[in-house]
Amino acid sequence: MAQDRSTESSLLNQHTEKHFTAGEIVRDIIIGVSDGLTVPFALAAGLSGANASSSIILTAGIAEVAAGAISMGLGGYLAAKSEADHYMKELKREQEEINSVPDTEAAEVAEILSRYGIEPHQYRPVVNALRKNPQAWLDFMMKFELGLEKPDPRRALQSALTIAIAYILGGLVPLIPYMFIPMARKAVIASIILTLLALLIFGYAKGYFTGNKPFRSALQTALIGAIASAAAFGMARAVQG
């Protein structure tokens, strides 16, 4: 038995997993940057279409970035907090069920294992082992019966900060030309070029990290940003006219 464990440990040490495990952080960055690039970009393009000066567009853009970062960060915090509260509620309920109806819960373990093609004579020792280890039993039921992973206690604050910072970084990109070019009509052209380039780079990175086709993701992301800015610009011109 000791030799088998030694062999297993040796095999595990030789094998390096290459799975991408930072999915939640990447998701938050995608949410923040995509909205940050698109919303201020559309706002700046719309104000440019209304013949506003670069200083006014810059002031409005910075105000929007600040408000958007707070709003998006708060939304991320509340979403992560809700997930954590839901997990704790289900954890307490599952703990009560294990204590009050252990035979029923053990039968559920057997049913779960049977779905993986494990025969009764194979899963009975597993069920008995879990019944002797209440914490492992509870963790098993949370993951395999309810499909819930234990949330990181720092997740809510981390999500809020990640989304807010990503929104700010993305939102400042389309506003950079307005900081240096006084004429809004010239600044908007530079803003369009710079933002579309940023959208292409961001879309490529998003596709790369999420396992999608990077070039396709880049084109889709840039297209969405272009449509949003064109719609805002056209509406501003129509209202002005």
Disulfide bonds with the S-S distance in Angstrom:
none
